[in-house]
Amino acid sequence: YLGTPGHTPERGGRPRQIPTWVAEGPGEAQAVCVGCQNNSVGERCDSCRPGYFMLDGTCTR
């Protein structure tokens, strides 16, 4: 919490808590994709960029 010893605002917690969070990670419902590939977009990379359409699970032009 802000103001507690060891708080790092850029990480949102204490540095010693980071290994635990990284090992466990967020639950699937809270996870958000970063760096979508293959012309996909969205929080779960489950949509296609404009001009692309989902076909057999892949964004195709």
N, C-alpha and C positions, 0 to 999 in steps of 0.2 A: 504494500500500500504506500501511496505517496507519503513521504516523510519518515518512513521506517528505515532503520539502518540497512544498507545494502540494496535499497530500491534503485533500480535502473529504469528510468522512464522509457527508453527505447526498447527495452525487453519486457516491460510491464511486470517485473517481479525481481526477486533476488537471484543473483547469478547462480547460487548453489542449487536453485530449484530447476534450472534449465535442463540439466541432464535427465531429470525425472520426466519433465514434460516432453522432451524430445523422444525419449524411449517409449512413452505411452502414446503421445500424440493426441490430437483431437479425435472424437468419435466420428464415424462416417457421416453422421448428420451435420456435424459442424465443419467438416473439412471443405476447403475451397481450393480449386485447382489454380495453379499459377503456371504461366508459360504454356498455354494450350498449343497443340501442334496440329498439323494436317488440316488447316483452315477451320478449326473449331474454335468456339468462343463460349463464354459464360462461366458461371461459378463452378460448374462441373464439366466444362468443355463439352456440353451436350447439345450445343446449337452450332449452326454454321455461319461463317462470315457472309456478308451480303454477296450475292452472285453464286453461292454454293448451296447445294441441297443434300440432305442426308439420304444416302442410298447404300443399303446393306451395311449400315453402321459407320460409313465414311462420308465425309463432306466432299462432294464431287461437283465439278462445274457443269 
